[in-house]
Amino acid sequence: MEGALNVPLQEAHAVVPASTEMEIRVHRAISGDKEAFERLVYEHRPRALRLASSVLKNSSEAEDVVQEAFLRAWANISSFRMDCTFYSWMSRIVIRLCLNRLRSPFWKRQDLSMFETAVQGHMVTHADASNARIVVAQLLNSMSPPLRAALILRELDGMEYEEISFALGIPVGTVKSRLNAARNRFAGLWNAIQKETDSV
């Protein structure tokens, strides 16, 4: 037909990119669409829970924090300006709640450090990757919450320096210095455990 649009079939049925779909849901949530926000919760909850669990090292506390984080996010969704990803915004809420909980005088923590437990139990062997993973988690737990949070966001969550800066509310330079300190501490503790194990 003369004058008809000549649009290739694949373009006419192009799939909307996942990032665009996410942005659409975020826009709808900001406008008050609760169903859109619930979809965002469904998509981001596993990652948020992993982050909280890595920082708190307590699954039930992590569940509480993530629940509170999404409640706060919904209450303040209109303030989200989309100058970062939705997860970066959420992770900032999660991290703040985690650090506040760790500062609480009622926070119950294990008296014997996980690092001491690992050394005394000789848990690391060169051939046992499962035990190695356990010790990695234990070494992370032995760090201060600020160092642990920075290292988790970078190495486990794959965030860029700018995203970590936003999530933690600190300058990029401070992010880099914390990561450097966290990596040095991790390497030192790991080497100490290896030496202890090799001497057995």
C-alpha angles and dihedrals in degrees: 000000000000114000094016118139112259099216118163113241093239091055093048089056098036115156115241109244115251091239090055091049089051091051090050091053091047091051090050092048091050089053089055103267102150094187090057090050092049087055089052089051091051092051098044104032097087092052093044090049091050090051094049092045091051092052099040100032088212119101097201092048089047091053090052093048094049091048090051091044093057092045089054091045092054092046090052101031091117089064093059106107097185092238086133136021119289090244092053088054091047093046090056090056092046094049093048092051091047094050091046090052092049090052092053114112088222093058109120114217132173110264096213108068118240088236092059090047091053093050096044092047094045088225098164121084126167092236100045111081092173092060090044090057090051091052092048088057090047093051090051089052091053091062125089113267095250093053093042093050093051093048094047093049091050105036103028103026095037096226123165119241092256092052091049089048090056095043094051096035094234134117119272089245090057090049090055093047092049091049091050091050092045093050092048092049092046092050092048094051092045092051091048091054092047091052091048091050094046091054093057 
